[in-house]
Amino acid sequence: MHAISDALKFIADNPHFMLTKTLEHLELSGAAIGVAILIAIPLGVVLGHLHRGSFIAINAANVGRALPSLAIISIGLGILGIGFVNVMVAMVVLAVPPMLTNAYVAVDGVDPDAVEAARAAGMTPAQVLWNVEIPLAVSLMFAGIRTGAVYVIATATLAAIGGGGGLGDVIVNQASYGTAGVIAGALAVTALAFFGEGVFAVIQRLLTPKALRHEEGPADLLAPAIEGT
C-alpha cells in the first residue's frame, strides 16, 4: 500500500508530465488500433461472407500471436528507424489476429436460415451482407476489437525501446523516476486498458441490435474466437 500511495503522490506531483505521456500512449495506441481495424475487419468480413479463407484467418491469428512485439520492433529499427511508425507497425501486427479471427468467425457463423430468408426476399449479396450478416455478427466482431485494443494499450509500453514515447518511458526509466514513477506508469497503463475496454464495450452494445443484446462476460466473448483457432 505504501508503494501505491507513493505512486499516486508521484502522479499528483507531476500532473503535466503524466498527462503528456498518457496522451502520447493514447496517440500510439489509437493509431495502431485504427489501422488494425481497417485491415482486419474488412478482410475478415469478406472471407466470412464468402465462407472461404479460414486457413488465412486462423493461421494469421496463430502467426500474429507467435511473433514477439519486441522482435518486430527490433527488426523494424533497420527498416523504419526509431520512432512512432516502427512501434505502431508492431502494435498493428499484435492487434490484427484477434480482430481478423473474430470478424471471420462472426460472419461465417451467421445463421444460414437468416441468410437464405434474406436471399429469398430478393436481397442482393451486398444487401445480405450489410443488412443481415454484419448486424448479426457485430457483437462478436467487437469482442475481437476489444481484445486487440487491450493488447495494444498494454503492450505499447514497449514504445520506450523503439523511441515511440508514451508511458513506457516512465516505466523503463527507474533511474530517473524511481520506483514510485514506475508504479505510477503501470497504474496509468492499467487504467487506460480498462478505459479502452469500456469504450469499445459501450460501442459494441450500441451497435448490436436490441434483440441480440445480452450480458456476456469476458470468457464468453473470447470463447468463439478461441474455438475458431
N, C-alpha and C positions, 0 to 999 in steps of 0.2 A: 504493500500500500504506500510505503514511503517513496518507492521509485515512481509510482503513478502520480503521486502528489507533486514530486519534483518535475515530472514531465509536463503536467498541467501548468505548473508555475513557469516552465520554460516557454510554453505557448503564450501564456498571459504576458510574459515579459518581452516576447518577440512577435507581436501580432502581425506586423507588416511583413517581416521575413517569412513567417509560416504561411501567410496568405499568398505571397508571391510564389513560393514553392508549390503550394496547393494548386494554384491556377496553372502553373507550368505542368503539373502532373495531370490535371484535368484536360489541358490542351492536347497533350500527347495521347492520353487515353481516348479522348473523344475522337481525335483524328483516326487512330487505329481502328476503333470500333466502327466508325463510319465507313472507312474503306473496306473493312471486312464484311460489313453488311452488303455493300454494293457488289462485292464479288460473290459471296456465298449464297445469299438469299435468291437472287435471280437464277443462279446455276442450279441450286437445289430444287427450286420450284419447277423449273423446266424439266429436269431429269425425273422428278416425281410425277409430273403431268404425263410425261411420255412413258412412265413405268420402265425406264431404262437407265442404265448408268449406275446401278447400285454398287458396282465394282469401283467406280470413280469416287462416289460419295463415301463409301466405307473405308477404302484404302487411303483417301485423302485425310480422313479423320485419324486413322492409325498412324500415318506418316507424320502428320502435324503434331500429334501427341508425343511422338518419339523424338522429335527434334528439340534439343535444349535451346531455349531462347538465348542463353548466354553464348552458345556456339554460333548461332545465327548472327548475333551482334558482332562477334569476333571476326567472322568471315566477311561481314558487311563493311568492316573497317577498311579493308583493302579495296572495296568497290565503291562504296558510298561515302566513305570517310567518317570522321567523327561528327556527331550531331543528331539533330531531330529525326531526319529521314531514315537514317540507319536503324535507329531504335524503333521507329514506327513500323518499318517493314517487319522486324522481328515480332512485334506485337500483333501485326496482321496475320502472320503465319500461325501464331498461337490462337487467335480468335476464330479463324475461318473454319477449322474442323468441327467444333460443336454446332456452329451455325449451319454449315452445309449439311451435316448429317441430320439434324433435326428438321431442316427445311425439306429435305428429300423424303424422310420418313413420314413427315406430316402430310404432304401432298399425296405421296404414294399410298398412304393408308386411309385416304378418304373413302367413306362408304361407297362401294361400287353402285349400289342401288340408287343413291342420290345422284350420281353422275349419269347413270342410264336414264333416270327420270328427266333430268335436265336435257339430255340429248333428244329424248322422245318428245319433249315440249318444243323442239325446234331450235335450241340454242346451238350456236357455233362453238367449235373447240375453244376459242378465245373467251367467249361468254361463259362457258362451263368453268374455265379456269378462274376467271375474275369473280364470277357471281356465285359459284358453288364451292370449288376446291379450296381457294385461298381463304374465304371466310371460315370454312370448317377446319382449316389447318392452322390458322393464325395463332391459336393458343400454344400449340406445340412448337411452332416456329419461334415464338418469342421466348420459349423456355431455352432454346439454344442461344438466342441473343443474350439473354440474361446470364447464362453460364459463361459465354465468351466475354461479356463485359466485366464480370467479376475476375476472370482470369487475367484480363488485360490490366485492370486497375491494380490488382495485387502484384503483378509481375513487372509493371512499368517502373518499379524501383530500380531495376537493372539499368535504367537510362543513365544513372550516375556513372556507370562504367563506360558507356558509349558517348558521353557528352551531351545527353539529351535533357539534362536538368530534372526538375521535379523533386519530390520528397525523398527520392533515393539519395540525393546529395547530402541530406541531413543524416540519413540512416547509416551510410557507409563512412561518414566523417566524424567518428567518435573523438578523434584528437582535437577537433575544433569545437564541437558542440557538447561533448561529454555524454555520459550515459543518459542523462535527462533528455538531451536532444535526440538521441537515437530512439528512445522510447516514445518521445513526442511525435517523431516522424512516423513510427509504426502505428501509433494510435490514429494519426491523421489518415494513413492509408486504409486502415480498418474501417474508419468512419466513411471514407469515400466509397469503399466497396459495398458497404451496406446501403449507402445513398444511391449508388448506381443500380443495385439490385431492386431497390424500392421504386425508383423512377420507371424502370422497364416493367416492373410488375404492374404499376398503375396503367402504363400504356397498353400492356397486354390485356388487362381487364377491360379497358375502354374499347379496344378494337375487337374483342371477342364477342360474337353475337350473344345476346342475353340468354337465349335458350341453352347455350352451351357453357355458360358461366357456372363454375363450381369451385369450391375451395380445394386447392391442391397444395400438398407440402412439397418441399424440395426434392424428396425422394421420388414422389410421383411424377414430377416434371422431368427428372433426369432419366427415369426408367425407360421410356420409349427410345431415347437416343442410345442408351446403353444396349438395349435389346437389338437395335438396328445395326450395331457394330459387331 
